């Protein structure tokens, strides 16, 4: 049986590769045909541009990645599929798993989530909703605190939406791209111009822009928290730890999805967090965050432009 997958042969060089797979029916694995995979723009752009530090190659590896960040690499972690072979009771079930951009693959049943909702496309947001949950946990914000989320990509919007689900009322989103205002209206999120932010208790940065960090020191209240949810790779900057950072007793907290925060580990594991993320996606309006789509056959020529499109929230790759 033939399968096709997206590889990065070298920096900024996407290639579709053909391979053969053999599946023997058993009670532990299934064969999956991908229906959609999603492009997580920020992370995949970093990988595509070869901006992952060598000392992070192993730590930042995706669950079913092949190759390495030094290239070639098969990377990605958002996959919606349909079971086409395996135990009879699973045939035709729809699935979510953390697999790269590939047309057909074998997967262990215990690494899959069976999707019961018919509106399956919106679950391309699952991995990024898990990130949003981690950011929420890392912030440890009080309900009366003023929270600013900067950057209205999929992570920023879903983080604000998750705070809203938890009944936080004083949460704002911000982005320089005014075309994204419609998504704040869609989900009833409060929008604020970052230039007008004052007296914030928590600022969450999803932009991969160090300038937000530097500017936030002035905007945060005493004992304020800055949650850095961006992955910068090997991009560096100079940060002044004098001035407002010191006098206001500010905190900089790194947030990422690979590890569950230590303070939550007694109550949650990865499976529990995934279930929370699935439940959090019950609102069918969220499917509008998947605002771009192409066929897998075209991904080789379109992939770089997808990563650089400032208006895309989540890009869906459709498989025939």
Secondary structure as a PSIPRED ss2 file (coil, helix, strand):
# PSIPRED VFORMAT (PSIPRED V4.0)

   1 X C   1.000  0.000  0.000
   2 X E   0.000  0.000  1.000
   3 X E   0.000  0.000  1.000
   4 X E   0.000  0.000  1.000
   5 X E   0.000  0.000  1.000
   6 X E   0.000  0.000  1.000
   7 X E   0.000  0.000  1.000
   8 X E   0.000  0.000  1.000
   9 X E   0.000  0.000  1.000
  10 X E   0.000  0.000  1.000
  11 X C   1.000  0.000  0.000
  12 X C   1.000  0.000  0.000
  13 X E   0.000  0.000  1.000
  14 X E   0.000  0.000  1.000
  15 X E   0.000  0.000  1.000
  16 X E   0.000  0.000  1.000
  17 X E   0.000  0.000  1.000
  18 X E   0.000  0.000  1.000
  19 X E   0.000  0.000  1.000
  20 X E   0.000  0.000  1.000
  21 X C   1.000  0.000  0.000
  22 X C   1.000  0.000  0.000
  23 X C   1.000  0.000  0.000
  24 X C   1.000  0.000  0.000
  25 X C   1.000  0.000  0.000
  26 X C   1.000  0.000  0.000
  27 X C   1.000  0.000  0.000
  28 X C   1.000  0.000  0.000
  29 X E   0.000  0.000  1.000
  30 X E   0.000  0.000  1.000
  31 X E   0.000  0.000  1.000
  32 X E   0.000  0.000  1.000
  33 X E   0.000  0.000  1.000
  34 X E   0.000  0.000  1.000
  35 X E   0.000  0.000  1.000
  36 X E   0.000  0.000  1.000
  37 X E   0.000  0.000  1.000
  38 X E   0.000  0.000  1.000
  39 X E   0.000  0.000  1.000
  40 X C   1.000  0.000  0.000
  41 X H   0.000  1.000  0.000
  42 X H   0.000  1.000  0.000
  43 X H   0.000  1.000  0.000
  44 X H   0.000  1.000  0.000
  45 X H   0.000  1.000  0.000
  46 X H   0.000  1.000  0.000
  47 X H   0.000  1.000  0.000
  48 X H   0.000  1.000  0.000
  49 X C   1.000  0.000  0.000
  50 X C   1.000  0.000  0.000
  51 X C   1.000  0.000  0.000
  52 X C   1.000  0.000  0.000
  53 X C   1.000  0.000  0.000
  54 X H   0.000  1.000  0.000
  55 X H   0.000  1.000  0.000
  56 X H   0.000  1.000  0.000
  57 X C   1.000  0.000  0.000
  58 X C   1.000  0.000  0.000
  59 X C   1.000  0.000  0.000
  60 X C   1.000  0.000  0.000
  61 X C   1.000  0.000  0.000
  62 X C   1.000  0.000  0.000
  63 X C   1.000  0.000  0.000
  64 X C   1.000  0.000  0.000
  65 X C   1.000  0.000  0.000
  66 X E   0.000  0.000  1.000
  67 X E   0.000  0.000  1.000
  68 X C   1.000  0.000  0.000
  69 X C   1.000  0.000  0.000
  70 X C   1.000  0.000  0.000
  71 X C   1.000  0.000  0.000
  72 X C   1.000  0.000  0.000
  73 X E   0.000  0.000  1.000
  74 X E   0.000  0.000  1.000
  75 X C   1.000  0.000  0.000
  76 X C   1.000  0.000  0.000
  77 X C   1.000  0.000  0.000
  78 X C   1.000  0.000  0.000
  79 X E   0.000  0.000  1.000
  80 X E   0.000  0.000  1.000
  81 X E   0.000  0.000  1.000
  82 X E   0.000  0.000  1.000
  83 X E   0.000  0.000  1.000
  84 X E   0.000  0.000  1.000
  85 X E   0.000  0.000  1.000
  86 X C   1.000  0.000  0.000
  87 X C   1.000  0.000  0.000
  88 X H   0.000  1.000  0.000
  89 X H   0.000  1.000  0.000
  90 X H   0.000  1.000  0.000
  91 X C   1.000  0.000  0.000
  92 X C   1.000  0.000  0.000
  93 X C   1.000  0.000  0.000
  94 X E   0.000  0.000  1.000
  95 X E   0.000  0.000  1.000
  96 X E   0.000  0.000  1.000
  97 X E   0.000  0.000  1.000
  98 X C   1.000  0.000  0.000
  99 X C   1.000  0.000  0.000
 100 X C   1.000  0.000  0.000
 101 X C   1.000  0.000  0.000
 102 X E   0.000  0.000  1.000
 103 X C   1.000  0.000  0.000
 104 X E   0.000  0.000  1.000
 105 X E   0.000  0.000  1.000
 106 X E   0.000  0.000  1.000
 107 X E   0.000  0.000  1.000
 108 X E   0.000  0.000  1.000
 109 X H   0.000  1.000  0.000
 110 X H   0.000  1.000  0.000
 111 X H   0.000  1.000  0.000
 112 X C   1.000  0.000  0.000
 113 X E   0.000  0.000  1.000
 114 X E   0.000  0.000  1.000
 115 X E   0.000  0.000  1.000
 116 X C   1.000  0.000  0.000
 117 X C   1.000  0.000  0.000
 118 X C   1.000  0.000  0.000
 119 X C   1.000  0.000  0.000
 120 X H   0.000  1.000  0.000
 121 X H   0.000  1.000  0.000
 122 X H   0.000  1.000  0.000
 123 X H   0.000  1.000  0.000
 124 X H   0.000  1.000  0.000
 125 X H   0.000  1.000  0.000
 126 X H   0.000  1.000  0.000
 127 X H   0.000  1.000  0.000
 128 X H   0.000  1.000  0.000
 129 X H   0.000  1.000  0.000
 130 X H   0.000  1.000  0.000
 131 X H   0.000  1.000  0.000
 132 X H   0.000  1.000  0.000
 133 X H   0.000  1.000  0.000
 134 X H   0.000  1.000  0.000
 135 X H   0.000  1.000  0.000
 136 X H   0.000  1.000  0.000
 137 X H   0.000  1.000  0.000
 138 X H   0.000  1.000  0.000
 139 X H   0.000  1.000  0.000
 140 X C   1.000  0.000  0.000
 141 X C   1.000  0.000  0.000
 142 X C   1.000  0.000  0.000
 143 X C   1.000  0.000  0.000
 144 X C   1.000  0.000  0.000
 145 X C   1.000  0.000  0.000
 146 X C   1.000  0.000  0.000
 147 X E   0.000  0.000  1.000
 148 X E   0.000  0.000  1.000
 149 X E   0.000  0.000  1.000
 150 X E   0.000  0.000  1.000
 151 X C   1.000  0.000  0.000
 152 X C   1.000  0.000  0.000
 153 X C   1.000  0.000  0.000
 154 X H   0.000  1.000  0.000
 155 X H   0.000  1.000  0.000
 156 X H   0.000  1.000  0.000
 157 X H   0.000  1.000  0.000
 158 X H   0.000  1.000  0.000
 159 X H   0.000  1.000  0.000
 160 X H   0.000  1.000  0.000
 161 X H   0.000  1.000  0.000
 162 X H   0.000  1.000  0.000
 163 X H   0.000  1.000  0.000
 164 X H   0.000  1.000  0.000
 165 X H   0.000  1.000  0.000
 166 X C   1.000  0.000  0.000
 167 X C   1.000  0.000  0.000
 168 X C   1.000  0.000  0.000
 169 X C   1.000  0.000  0.000
 170 X C   1.000  0.000  0.000
 171 X E   0.000  0.000  1.000
 172 X E   0.000  0.000  1.000
 173 X E   0.000  0.000  1.000
 174 X E   0.000  0.000  1.000
 175 X C   1.000  0.000  0.000
 176 X C   1.000  0.000  0.000
 177 X C   1.000  0.000  0.000
 178 X H   0.000  1.000  0.000
 179 X H   0.000  1.000  0.000
 180 X H   0.000  1.000  0.000
 181 X H   0.000  1.000  0.000
 182 X H   0.000  1.000  0.000
 183 X H   0.000  1.000  0.000
 184 X H   0.000  1.000  0.000
 185 X H   0.000  1.000  0.000
 186 X H   0.000  1.000  0.000
 187 X C   1.000  0.000  0.000
 188 X C   1.000  0.000  0.000
 189 X C   1.000  0.000  0.000
 190 X E   0.000  0.000  1.000
 191 X E   0.000  0.000  1.000
 192 X C   1.000  0.000  0.000
 193 X C   1.000  0.000  0.000
 194 X H   0.000  1.000  0.000
 195 X H   0.000  1.000  0.000
 196 X H   0.000  1.000  0.000
 197 X C   1.000  0.000  0.000
 198 X C   1.000  0.000  0.000
 199 X C   1.000  0.000  0.000
 200 X E   0.000  0.000  1.000
 201 X E   0.000  0.000  1.000
 202 X E   0.000  0.000  1.000
 203 X E   0.000  0.000  1.000
 204 X E   0.000  0.000  1.000
 205 X E   0.000  0.000  1.000
 206 X C   1.000  0.000  0.000
 207 X C   1.000  0.000  0.000
 208 X C   1.000  0.000  0.000
 209 X C   1.000  0.000  0.000
 210 X H   0.000  1.000  0.000
 211 X H   0.000  1.000  0.000
 212 X H   0.000  1.000  0.000
 213 X H   0.000  1.000  0.000
 214 X H   0.000  1.000  0.000
 215 X H   0.000  1.000  0.000
 216 X H   0.000  1.000  0.000
 217 X H   0.000  1.000  0.000
 218 X H   0.000  1.000  0.000
 219 X H   0.000  1.000  0.000
 220 X E   0.000  0.000  1.000
 221 X E   0.000  0.000  1.000
 222 X E   0.000  0.000  1.000
 223 X E   0.000  0.000  1.000
 224 X E   0.000  0.000  1.000
 225 X E   0.000  0.000  1.000
 226 X E   0.000  0.000  1.000
 227 X E   0.000  0.000  1.000
 228 X E   0.000  0.000  1.000
 229 X C   1.000  0.000  0.000
 230 X C   1.000  0.000  0.000
 231 X C   1.000  0.000  0.000
 232 X C   1.000  0.000  0.000
 233 X C   1.000  0.000  0.000
 234 X C   1.000  0.000  0.000
 235 X C   1.000  0.000  0.000
 236 X C   1.000  0.000  0.000
 237 X C   1.000  0.000  0.000
 238 X C   1.000  0.000  0.000
 239 X C   1.000  0.000  0.000
 240 X C   1.000  0.000  0.000
 241 X C   1.000  0.000  0.000
 242 X C   1.000  0.000  0.000
 243 X H   0.000  1.000  0.000
 244 X H   0.000  1.000  0.000
 245 X H   0.000  1.000  0.000
 246 X H   0.000  1.000  0.000
 247 X H   0.000  1.000  0.000
 248 X C   1.000  0.000  0.000
 249 X C   1.000  0.000  0.000
 250 X C   1.000  0.000  0.000
 251 X E   0.000  0.000  1.000
 252 X E   0.000  0.000  1.000
 253 X E   0.000  0.000  1.000
 254 X E   0.000  0.000  1.000
 255 X C   1.000  0.000  0.000
 256 X C   1.000  0.000  0.000
 257 X C   1.000  0.000  0.000
 258 X C   1.000  0.000  0.000
 259 X C   1.000  0.000  0.000
 260 X C   1.000  0.000  0.000
 261 X C   1.000  0.000  0.000
 262 X H   0.000  1.000  0.000
 263 X H   0.000  1.000  0.000
 264 X H   0.000  1.000  0.000
 265 X C   1.000  0.000  0.000
 266 X C   1.000  0.000  0.000
 267 X C   1.000  0.000  0.000
 268 X C   1.000  0.000  0.000
 269 X C   1.000  0.000  0.000
 270 X H   0.000  1.000  0.000
 271 X H   0.000  1.000  0.000
 272 X H   0.000  1.000  0.000
 273 X H   0.000  1.000  0.000
 274 X H   0.000  1.000  0.000
 275 X H   0.000  1.000  0.000
 276 X H   0.000  1.000  0.000
 277 X H   0.000  1.000  0.000
 278 X H   0.000  1.000  0.000
 279 X H   0.000  1.000  0.000
 280 X H   0.000  1.000  0.000
 281 X C   1.000  0.000  0.000
 282 X C   1.000  0.000  0.000
 283 X C   1.000  0.000  0.000
 284 X H   0.000  1.000  0.000
 285 X H   0.000  1.000  0.000
 286 X H   0.000  1.000  0.000
 287 X H   0.000  1.000  0.000
 288 X H   0.000  1.000  0.000
 289 X H   0.000  1.000  0.000
 290 X C   1.000  0.000  0.000
 291 X C   1.000  0.000  0.000
 292 X E   0.000  0.000  1.000
 293 X E   0.000  0.000  1.000
 294 X E   0.000  0.000  1.000
 295 X E   0.000  0.000  1.000
 296 X H   0.000  1.000  0.000
 297 X H   0.000  1.000  0.000
 298 X H   0.000  1.000  0.000
 299 X H   0.000  1.000  0.000
 300 X H   0.000  1.000  0.000
 301 X H   0.000  1.000  0.000
 302 X H   0.000  1.000  0.000
 303 X H   0.000  1.000  0.000
 304 X H   0.000  1.000  0.000
 305 X H   0.000  1.000  0.000
 306 X H   0.000  1.000  0.000
 307 X H   0.000  1.000  0.000
 308 X C   1.000  0.000  0.000
 309 X C   1.000  0.000  0.000
 310 X C   1.000  0.000  0.000
 311 X C   1.000  0.000  0.000
 312 X C   1.000  0.000  0.000
 313 X C   1.000  0.000  0.000
 314 X C   1.000  0.000  0.000
 315 X E   0.000  0.000  1.000
 316 X E   0.000  0.000  1.000
 317 X E   0.000  0.000  1.000
 318 X E   0.000  0.000  1.000
 319 X C   1.000  0.000  0.000
 320 X C   1.000  0.000  0.000
